[in-house]
Amino acid sequence: MISIFGEREAMKKLGERLRAERLRRNFSQAYLASLVKITIPTYRKIEMGDGKVEFRHVARALGFFGYSDVLGALIPEALPELRLKDLLAPQRKHASGSRKHARSHKK
């Protein structure tokens, strides 16, 4: 489990990277906030790493920069759930081909 300090550090790093990307593209915070359809103070909080910002706002900002597909890749696909009854069910055996083959030679 992540500690509160790990979460803060992760949000801060995310905000710093979004800020660097915004500056690289020479966009103002006001311009980006208007494109993402959030308020300027909300966008500033994202760049400052404020963990109280709604996730959907962060996701929109990431999507603007083309990183929305990365969100889906953060967590790997879950394996199918194994149930106890499936584990305890008797294994079916397949008929062997040799028995069938032996019958055809007897004819």
KETORTOR-42869 format. One record per residue: residue in three letters; residue number from 1; chain; z negated, y, x negated of N, C-alpha, C, O in turn. Coordinates in nm, 2 decimals. Atoms other than C-alpha are relative to their C-alpha. Layout:
residues N
   resn   resi   chain      n_z      n_y      n_x     ca_z     ca_y     ca_x      c_z      c_y      c_x      o_z      o_y      o_x
    ALA    NUM       A        Z        Y        X        Z        Y        X        Z        Y        X        Z        Y        X
...
end
This chain:
residues 107
   resn   resi   chain      n_z      n_y      n_x     ca_z     ca_y     ca_x      c_z      c_y      c_x      o_z      o_y      o_x
    MET      1       A     0.00    -0.12    -0.08     0.00     0.00     0.00     0.00     0.12    -0.09    -0.07     0.13    -0.19
    ILE      2       A    -0.01    -0.13     0.07     0.08     0.35    -0.12    -0.12     0.08     0.02    -0.17     0.09     0.13
    SER      3       A     0.11    -0.09    -0.02    -0.20     0.59    -0.18     0.05     0.13     0.05     0.17     0.16     0.04
    ILE      4       A    -0.03    -0.14    -0.05    -0.20     0.94    -0.04     0.07     0.08    -0.11     0.16     0.16    -0.08
    PHE      5       A    -0.06    -0.07     0.11    -0.11     1.07    -0.38     0.14    -0.05    -0.03     0.23     0.04    -0.07
    GLY      6       A    -0.13     0.06     0.01     0.19     0.84    -0.40     0.10     0.06     0.10     0.21     0.09     0.07
    GLU      7       A    -0.08    -0.06    -0.11     0.32     0.97    -0.07     0.03     0.15    -0.03     0.14     0.19    -0.01
    ARG      8       A    -0.02    -0.14     0.03     0.27     1.33    -0.17     0.10     0.02    -0.11     0.19     0.10    -0.11
    GLU      9       A    -0.09     0.00     0.12     0.45     1.27    -0.50     0.14    -0.03     0.04     0.24     0.03     0.00
    ALA     10       A    -0.13     0.04    -0.05     0.74     1.10    -0.32     0.07     0.11     0.08     0.18     0.14     0.06
    MET     11       A    -0.05    -0.11    -0.08     0.78     1.38    -0.07     0.04     0.12    -0.09     0.14     0.19    -0.06
    LYS     12       A    -0.03    -0.11     0.09     0.76     1.64    -0.35     0.13    -0.02    -0.07     0.21     0.07    -0.09
    LYS     13       A    -0.12     0.04     0.08     1.03     1.46    -0.55     0.12     0.01     0.09     0.23     0.06     0.05
    LEU     14       A    -0.11    -0.01    -0.09     1.25     1.43    -0.24     0.04     0.15     0.03     0.16     0.18     0.02
    GLY     15       A    -0.02    -0.14    -0.02     1.21     1.80    -0.17     0.07     0.07    -0.12     0.16     0.15    -0.10
    GLU     16       A    -0.06    -0.05     0.12     1.29     1.89    -0.53     0.15    -0.04    -0.02     0.23     0.04    -0.06
    ARG     17       A    -0.14     0.05     0.01     1.61     1.68    -0.52     0.09     0.07     0.10     0.20     0.10     0.07
    LEU     18       A    -0.08    -0.07    -0.11     1.72     1.83    -0.19     0.03     0.15    -0.05     0.14     0.20    -0.03
    ARG     19       A    -0.01    -0.14     0.05     1.66     2.18    -0.34     0.11     0.01    -0.11     0.19     0.10    -0.11
    ALA     20       A    -0.10     0.01     0.11     1.86     2.09    -0.65     0.14    -0.02     0.05     0.24     0.05     0.01
    GLU     21       A    -0.13     0.03    -0.06     2.15     1.96    -0.44     0.05     0.12     0.08     0.16     0.16     0.07
    ARG     22       A    -0.03    -0.12    -0.07     2.14     2.27    -0.22     0.05     0.11    -0.10     0.15     0.18    -0.08
    LEU     23       A    -0.04    -0.10     0.10     2.15     2.50    -0.53     0.13    -0.03    -0.07     0.21     0.05    -0.10
    ARG     24       A    -0.12     0.05     0.07     2.42     2.29    -0.69     0.12     0.04     0.08     0.23     0.08     0.03
    ARG     25       A    -0.11    -0.03    -0.10     2.64     2.36    -0.38     0.00     0.15     0.03     0.08     0.20     0.11
    ASN     26       A     0.01    -0.15    -0.01     2.53     2.73    -0.39    -0.02     0.04     0.15     0.04     0.13     0.20
    PHE     27       A     0.03    -0.03    -0.14     2.39     2.73    -0.03    -0.14     0.06     0.00    -0.23     0.03    -0.08
    SER     28       A     0.13    -0.05    -0.02     2.10     2.94     0.08    -0.08    -0.09     0.10    -0.02    -0.17     0.17
    GLN     29       A     0.08     0.08    -0.09     1.81     2.79     0.27     0.03     0.03     0.14     0.03    -0.05     0.23
    ALA     30       A    -0.03    -0.04    -0.13     1.90     2.99     0.57     0.13    -0.06     0.05     0.14    -0.11     0.17
    TYR     31       A    -0.13     0.06    -0.04     2.26     2.86     0.57    -0.02    -0.15     0.03     0.03    -0.20     0.13
    LEU     32       A     0.02     0.15    -0.02     2.15     2.50     0.53    -0.08    -0.03     0.12    -0.05    -0.12     0.20
    ALA     33       A     0.08     0.02    -0.12     1.88     2.53     0.79     0.08     0.02     0.13     0.07    -0.06     0.23
    SER     34       A    -0.09    -0.02    -0.12     2.14     2.66     1.04     0.09    -0.11     0.02     0.12    -0.15     0.13
    LEU     35       A    -0.09     0.11    -0.01     2.38     2.38     0.96    -0.07    -0.13     0.05    -0.02    -0.21     0.13
    VAL     36       A     0.08     0.11    -0.03     2.10     2.12     1.00    -0.06     0.02     0.14    -0.12    -0.08     0.19
    LYS     37       A     0.06    -0.03    -0.13     1.98     2.29     1.32    -0.15    -0.01     0.00    -0.21    -0.07     0.09
    ILE     38       A     0.15    -0.01     0.01     1.62     2.35     1.20    -0.03     0.14    -0.04     0.06     0.22    -0.08
    THR     39       A     0.03    -0.13     0.03     1.43     2.66     1.14    -0.01     0.01    -0.15    -0.03    -0.09    -0.22
    ILE     40       A     0.02    -0.02     0.15     1.41     2.82     0.79    -0.13    -0.05    -0.05    -0.14    -0.11    -0.15
    PRO     41       A     0.13     0.05     0.05     1.04     2.76     0.76    -0.01    -0.15    -0.01    -0.07    -0.21    -0.10
    THR     42       A     0.00     0.15     0.01     1.09     2.39     0.84     0.08    -0.05    -0.12     0.03    -0.14    -0.19
    TYR     43       A    -0.08     0.04     0.12     1.36     2.36     0.58    -0.08     0.03    -0.13    -0.08    -0.05    -0.22
    ARG     44       A     0.08    -0.03     0.12     1.14     2.53     0.33    -0.11    -0.10    -0.03    -0.14    -0.14    -0.14
    LYS     45       A     0.11     0.10     0.01     0.86     2.28     0.41     0.06    -0.13    -0.06    -0.01    -0.20    -0.14
    ILE     46       A    -0.07     0.12     0.05     1.11     2.00     0.34     0.01     0.01    -0.15    -0.02    -0.08    -0.23
    GLU     47       A    -0.02    -0.02     0.14     1.19     2.14     0.00    -0.13     0.01    -0.08    -0.14    -0.03    -0.20
    MET     48       A     0.13     0.00     0.07     0.82     2.19    -0.08    -0.07    -0.14     0.00    -0.17    -0.15    -0.06
    GLY     49       A     0.06     0.13     0.00     0.75     1.83     0.00    -0.11    -0.02     0.10    -0.19    -0.10     0.09
    ASP     50       A     0.10     0.01    -0.11     0.54     1.89     0.31     0.02    -0.13     0.08     0.12    -0.14     0.15
    GLY     51       A    -0.01     0.12    -0.07     0.47     1.55     0.46    -0.02     0.01     0.15    -0.01    -0.09     0.22
    LYS     52       A     0.03    -0.01    -0.14     0.40     1.69     0.80     0.13     0.04     0.08     0.13     0.05     0.20
    VAL     53       A    -0.13    -0.03    -0.06     0.77     1.77     0.87     0.05    -0.12     0.07     0.03    -0.23     0.02
    GLU     54       A    -0.05     0.12    -0.07     0.93     1.55     1.13     0.10    -0.07    -0.08     0.19    -0.01    -0.14
    PHE     55       A    -0.09     0.08     0.08     1.12     1.27     0.98     0.15     0.03     0.04     0.24     0.03    -0.04
    ARG     56       A    -0.14    -0.03    -0.04     1.43     1.35     1.19     0.06     0.12    -0.06     0.18     0.13    -0.08
    HIS     57       A    -0.05    -0.12     0.06     1.45     1.69     1.03     0.04    -0.03    -0.15     0.14     0.01    -0.20
    VAL     58       A    -0.03     0.05     0.14     1.44     1.53     0.68     0.13    -0.08     0.00     0.21    -0.06    -0.08
    ALA     59       A    -0.12     0.08    -0.01     1.70     1.28     0.79     0.12     0.08     0.02     0.23     0.05    -0.03
    ARG     60       A    -0.12    -0.09    -0.02     1.93     1.55     0.91     0.04     0.07    -0.13     0.16     0.08    -0.16
    ALA     61       A    -0.03    -0.07     0.13     1.90     1.74     0.58     0.07    -0.10    -0.09     0.17    -0.07    -0.16
    LEU     62       A    -0.07     0.11     0.09     1.98     1.41     0.39     0.14    -0.03     0.05     0.23    -0.05    -0.03
    GLY     63       A    -0.13     0.02    -0.06     2.27     1.35     0.63     0.10     0.10    -0.04     0.22     0.07    -0.06
    PHE     64       A    -0.09    -0.11     0.03     2.42     1.69     0.56     0.05    -0.02    -0.14     0.17     0.01    -0.17
    PHE     65       A    -0.04     0.02     0.14     2.43     1.60     0.19     0.07    -0.13    -0.02     0.11    -0.17    -0.13
    GLY     66       A    -0.07     0.13     0.01     2.58     1.26     0.26    -0.09    -0.12    -0.03    -0.04    -0.22    -0.08
    TYR     67       A     0.09     0.11     0.04     2.27     1.05     0.20    -0.06    -0.07     0.12    -0.16    -0.15     0.10
    SER     68       A     0.06     0.07    -0.11     2.20     0.92     0.55     0.02    -0.15    -0.01    -0.07    -0.22     0.04
    ASP     69       A    -0.02     0.14     0.02     2.34     0.58     0.46    -0.11    -0.06    -0.09    -0.14    -0.18    -0.08
    VAL     70       A     0.11     0.04     0.09     2.07     0.56     0.19    -0.13    -0.04     0.08    -0.20    -0.12     0.04
    LEU     71       A     0.12     0.03    -0.08     1.80     0.57     0.46     0.00    -0.14     0.05    -0.11    -0.21     0.05
    GLY     72       A    -0.01     0.14    -0.05     1.92     0.24     0.61    -0.02    -0.10    -0.11    -0.06    -0.21    -0.08
    ALA     73       A     0.01     0.09     0.11     1.92     0.08     0.27    -0.14     0.00    -0.07    -0.17    -0.08    -0.16
    LEU     74       A     0.13    -0.01     0.06     1.56     0.17     0.19    -0.08    -0.13     0.02    -0.16    -0.17    -0.07
    ILE     75       A     0.07     0.13    -0.04     1.43    -0.15     0.36     0.10    -0.11     0.01     0.19    -0.10     0.09
    PRO     76       A    -0.10     0.11    -0.01     1.61    -0.48     0.31    -0.01    -0.06     0.14    -0.11    -0.05     0.21
    GLU     77       A    -0.01     0.07    -0.13     1.72    -0.68     0.62    -0.11    -0.10     0.00    -0.14    -0.17    -0.10
    ALA     78       A     0.11     0.10    -0.01     1.44    -0.90     0.75     0.06    -0.14     0.01     0.17    -0.16     0.07
    LEU     79       A    -0.05     0.14    -0.01     1.48    -1.27     0.72    -0.04    -0.05     0.14    -0.13     0.00     0.21
    PRO     80       A     0.03     0.05    -0.14     1.48    -1.47     1.05    -0.14    -0.05     0.00    -0.20    -0.10    -0.10
    GLU     81       A     0.14     0.03    -0.02     1.13    -1.53     1.18    -0.01    -0.16     0.01     0.06    -0.22     0.09
    LEU     82       A     0.03     0.14    -0.01     1.00    -1.88     1.12    -0.12    -0.02     0.09    -0.22     0.04     0.08
    ARG     83       A     0.11     0.03    -0.09     0.79    -2.02     1.40    -0.06    -0.14    -0.03     0.01    -0.23    -0.08
    LEU     84       A     0.07     0.12     0.03     0.54    -2.30     1.36     0.07    -0.12     0.07     0.08    -0.23     0.01
    LYS     85       A    -0.06     0.12    -0.07     0.71    -2.52     1.63     0.13    -0.04    -0.07     0.17    -0.15    -0.07
    ASP     86       A    -0.13     0.03     0.07     1.04    -2.49     1.43    -0.03    -0.08    -0.13     0.04    -0.17    -0.16
    LEU     87       A     0.04     0.07     0.12     0.86    -2.61     1.12    -0.04    -0.14     0.02    -0.02    -0.23    -0.06
    LEU     88       A     0.06     0.13    -0.03     0.69    -2.90     1.29     0.10    -0.09     0.08     0.08    -0.21     0.10
    ALA     89       A    -0.10     0.08    -0.08     1.01    -3.01     1.49     0.05    -0.11    -0.09     0.08    -0.09    -0.21
    PRO     90       A    -0.06     0.11     0.08     1.14    -3.35     1.37     0.14     0.03    -0.04     0.22     0.09     0.03
    GLN     91       A    -0.14    -0.02     0.06     1.45    -3.33     1.15     0.09    -0.10     0.06     0.06    -0.22     0.06
    ARG     92       A    -0.10     0.09    -0.05     1.76    -3.48     1.31     0.07    -0.05    -0.12     0.11     0.02    -0.21
    LYS     93       A    -0.08     0.07     0.10     1.94    -3.73     1.10     0.14    -0.01     0.05     0.17    -0.04     0.17
    HIS     94       A    -0.15     0.01    -0.04     2.32    -3.73     1.10     0.04    -0.15    -0.03    -0.01    -0.21    -0.13
    ALA     95       A    -0.05     0.13     0.02     2.50    -4.06     1.13     0.08    -0.01    -0.13     0.15     0.09    -0.16
    SER     96       A    -0.07     0.01     0.13     2.63    -4.18     0.80     0.14    -0.04     0.02     0.17    -0.12     0.12
    GLY     97       A    -0.14     0.04    -0.02     3.00    -4.22     0.76     0.03    -0.14    -0.04     0.13    -0.20     0.00
    SER     98       A    -0.02     0.14     0.05     2.96    -4.56     0.59    -0.01    -0.10     0.11     0.07    -0.20     0.11
    ARG     99       A     0.01     0.09    -0.11     2.85    -4.73     0.91     0.13     0.00     0.09     0.18    -0.11     0.13
    LYS    100       A    -0.12    -0.01    -0.08     3.15    -4.60     1.10     0.12    -0.06    -0.07     0.20    -0.13    -0.01
    HIS    101       A    -0.11     0.05     0.08     3.38    -4.69     0.82    -0.01    -0.16    -0.01     0.09    -0.22    -0.01
    ALA    102       A     0.02     0.15     0.01     3.23    -5.05     0.80     0.05    -0.06     0.13     0.11    -0.17     0.12
    ARG    103       A    -0.05     0.05    -0.12     3.31    -5.10     1.17     0.15    -0.01     0.01     0.20    -0.11     0.06
    SER    104       A    -0.14     0.00     0.00     3.67    -5.01     1.13     0.06    -0.11    -0.08     0.17    -0.16    -0.05
    HIS    105       A    -0.05     0.11     0.08     3.71    -5.28     0.86    -0.02    -0.14     0.06     0.05    -0.23     0.03
    LYS    106       A     0.03     0.13    -0.06     3.57    -5.56     1.08     0.11    -0.03     0.10     0.12    -0.15     0.13
    LYS    107       A    -0.10     0.03    -0.10     3.85    -5.53     1.34     0.12    -0.07    -0.05     0.21    -0.10     0.02
end
